[in-house]
Amino acid sequence: MSMIGRYLRLSAAELERAALEPEWALAFVERLDDESAEADGGRARGGWARLHGTGKAWQALDFLLRRREFPVDLVHGEEELPGAEDWGYGPPCRIAPDRVRLAVAALAALDPGRLTEGVAPADLAEARVYPQSLWEAEDSLHLVTAEYHALSDFLRAVATRRHGVLVWIE
């Protein structure tokens, strides 16, 4: 089983409800997962997406964004959801709508080519970034760049709606 990064888009009211009723948020994610499975694994794309995943690239994104002193913790979230149980590898964390907008502005200012500038796959392997086997291929940074673009697109749609996100690793 692989560890993957996941995101759930929630309105401000839904974020409040999730903070009061973390079991509601988990049930909501499970329902969305069930609905997407029934639709042959297809999920809403673009601005309508409620769920997003960064796949196995989550820790590489964290490594690269921290190198750039990114102002928002996009990979782990910023505030643990009070009372939430473990959703895989710990409880989910939230990123408030205003912090999502800050992240989107910072993403817009960061040229995607600069994200991996000065980094080779061997550097990620040496830093023991998950999954280590991925960094054996010389073109593996393309996967991280593709996930960076997809996450940027998702967060732009979240910010446009003035929504926030729950983030977790499962």
N, C-alpha and C positions, 0 to 999 in steps of 0.2 A: 504494500500500500504506500502510495506517495503522499508527501505532505504538500498541500496546495494552499495558496492564499485566496480568500474569498471576501466579497464585499456585498452588502445589502443596502440598497438605496431606500431611505426613509424620510418622510416629511418631518418637520419639526414636531408636530403633534405625535407622530408615530415614534419618534425618538424618545419623547417624554413617556409615552406608554411603555416602550421597551424598558426604560429605566425603572418604571414602577412594576412592570410585569414581564420580567425577562423570559418567562416560559411562553408568553404570547409571541415574542420575537422568534424564539426557536420554532414554535409551531408554524409561524408564518413562513420561515425559511423552508421548513420541511414541506409545506403545502406547495410552495413555488417549485421546489425540486421535483415533487410528484407531478405537478402540471407539466413541467418541461420534459420529464421522462415520458409522459403520455403523448407528448407531441414529438416523439422520436428524438428526444434529446435537444430539440431546437429551443432556443431561448429568444425572447424579444431582443432585438438589437438596437443600437443607437440610443436615442433619448428615451425610449420606452423601457429599456432594460432595468429590472429590479435587482438582478443578481449579476455579479461579474467575478471572474476568477483570473488569477495571474499564473495559475498552474505552478509548476516547480520553480519558476523564476522568482518567487517571492523574496527569498533571502538574497539573491543577487541584486534585485532592485533595491532592497534595503541597504546593502553594502555600497552600491553606487550612489544612491541618493545621500547617504550619510557623508560620503567623501565630498559631496558638493554642499554640505551643510544645509540641506533642504529644511525649510522652516516647519514642516508638518510631518509627523510620523505616519506616512501613508501605508506602510506595511503592517504595523502592529496597532495602529490607532493611537488615540491620545488619552482616553479615559475609559477605564474598565467599566463595563456595564454592571451597576450595583446588583449584587445578589445573583448574578448569572452563574450557571454551572459551566463546566468544561464543555466546549463545543468541538473538541478535537484535541488541540494542544493548548488548552487554556480557555478562559472565558473570552467572549467577544469584547472589543473595545469600540468606542464610538469616536467619530470625528464630527463635530458640530458644523452646521451649515456655513457659518462665517469662516471656519477653519478650512472647509472644503474650497470656498472661494479664494482664500489665501493660497492654498495649494495649487489651484488652477492658474492663478496669476504667476506663481513661481514656475510652474511647468511651462507656461507660455514663454517665460524668459530664458528657459534652459533649452538651448539647441540640442535636440536628441543626439546629434553626433558628438557632443561634448560629454554626454553621460558616460560613455565608455572610453573617452579619450585618456590615453596613458595607462590603460588597463588591458592586460592579456588574459586569456583563459587560465593560464598558469597562476596568475595572481589570485584569482578566485579559488583555485584549488589549494594554493598555499594558505589562504585565509580560512580554509575549511568551510567554504560556502556550500550549502546544500543545493542540489545533490552533487557531490564531488565527481561522480562518474561523468556528468555532463560536460565538465571542463576539459575533458580529454580531447575533444574535437576543436580544431582551430576556429571554426565558424560558429561556435556556440554563443558568442556574444550577440549574434543576429537574433536568437531566440529572446534574449533579454530586451533588446531594442524593440522587437515586435510587441512584447508584453507591455513595455513602457508606453508605446503608442496607443495600444488598446486601453490601458488604464487611464491615460490622459483623456482619451475620447469619452470614456465612461464618466470620469469625474467632471468633465466639461458639461455633460448633460445633467449631472447631479446638481452642479452649481447653478446652471440656468434655471432650474426649478426651485432653487434655494432650499434644497434638501441636504441632509447629512448622510452619513454611512455608518454601518457597523462593519467591523473588520475582524477576521479571525483566521487562524490557520487550522486546517483539518487534514 
